[in-house]
Amino acid sequence: MAIRVPPLAAAFALLAAALGATAWSTRRTVDDAFTTVREGQALAVEQAVRADLADLGGPPESGDLDGILSEHAEAGLRYVATLDNHGRIEASAGQAIGESPERPVRPLEVTHIGDRLRVEMRASFRRAWGEGGRPWRIVLELEPVQAKDLRSAAERTLAIGIISALVLLAVAVALVRRELVRSAEARTREQERRLAALGEMSAVLAHEIKNPLASLKGNAQLLAASLPEGEKPRQKAERVVDEARRLEQLTLDLLAFVRSGELHRTEASVGELVRAAAGDTPIEVTGDARWQLDGGRMRQVLANLISNAGEAGPPPVRVSVHVAGGKLVIEIADRGPGVPEADRERIFEPFFTNKTRGTGLGLAIARRIVVMHGGTIQVGDAPGGGALFRIEVPS
């Protein structure tokens, strides 16, 4: 059965998907932007420090570097140092987390050390410092604060987008579930309406047929008894009697189907009810329980199920009785071909049958009685093959 999805729920689901995709795409874009902003910040700080060093007019002292560090701290500068050509520190400010490599440095080299960027450069300040302007080796370490702020904002946006998408999906699921419940309730009401109409018609029909049928059967029996044994007229009269009996059973089934009335519950041994309902059908019973039931009506249910199971496959019919989750559970398994999945709900509808003979009311009556007990009856696959009917009755 196709599930009808409410348009509003579909709209919420599509909106949630679009929102999630947008948030994820934004996150990917921010990752790329993070790298660009981080490298740009490093270059900007390097240019500012180079200009500050040129303005000193001579080789910097540690105090000069402290001033430069303080001036550019908000931009992320955490360490600055000047080194000689052997990698020895001549002046520094701040706390470094990396070591100076003992190797030539390119005019500008940016590396990653932990969560910092390390900028190593060579610079000549001859024009600004005169004779003291020999080539200098300068090391900076900075924290990419702008790029971090950008990533944090992107992560917040992504989190908000994901939460919003989940909320929208939850709303869509709730709408779909509400629609499914509403549809199920509508189907149940429609089925109850049809069953009520069918019950009224069946009751009238059964009552109208019952008296003429009794007369027909009685006269046919008298006619059959008056004819010689073995003669064709006797056989035809007996066939009329048989058909009259079948119609009589149909009327009884119709009356049983439409009958409601109150249940008369008493404590009963379910195992004894099973054995009494089996009659001549070979059964194999495991377990037992004492439960408050309308014994007569539940015996009718069990008799129908056991009889059907006995006709479906070789003996014995397996019956299990136990209590699970505060409910009485009765399972009846046969060794037949099983019930096709497409028919597992339909077999409980009135007049549905795959038998060449029969009214198709037995399982409908069984479900009605079980439902009157507040229980459920379902059919599935039995272990090892065959059908398994499961009855659950609450206390």
Salt bridges, closest charged atoms under 4 A:
ASP31 OD1 - ARG27 NH1 2.16
ASP31 OD1 - ARG151 NH2 3.49
GLU39 OE2 - ARG38 NE 3.90
GLU46 OE2 - ARG50 NH2 2.62
ASP52 OD2 - HIS72 NE2 2.55
ASP84 OD2 - ARG88 NE 3.09
GLU90 OE2 - ARG134 NH2 3.19
GLU109 OE2 - ARG103 NH2 3.20
ASP115 OD2 - LYS148 NZ 3.20
GLU120 OE2 - ARG118 NE 2.89
GLU141 OE1 - ARG116 NH1 2.98
GLU141 OE2 - ARG118 NH1 2.81
GLU143 OE1 - ARG78 NH2 3.29
GLU143 OE2 - LYS148 NZ 3.12
GLU155 OE2 - ARG27 NH2 3.60
GLU179 OE2 - ARG4 NH1 3.04
GLU179 OE2 - ARG182 NH2 2.81
GLU190 OE2 - ARG193 NH2 2.57
GLU229 OE2 - ARG234 NH2 3.05
GLU238 OE2 - ARG234 NE 3.10
ASP242 OD1 - ARG245 NH1 3.83
GLU243 OE1 - ARG246 NE 3.20
GLU248 OE1 - LYS217 NZ 2.98
GLU267 OE2 - ARG290 NE 2.95
GLU311 OE1 - LYS355 NZ 3.18
GLU331 OE2 - ARG390 NH1 2.48
ASP343 OD1 - ARG346 NH1 3.70
GLU345 OE2 - ARG367 NH1 2.90
ASP381 OD1 - ARG344 NH2 2.52
GLU392 OE1 - LYS327 NZ 3.84
GLU392 OE2 - ARG390 NE 2.78
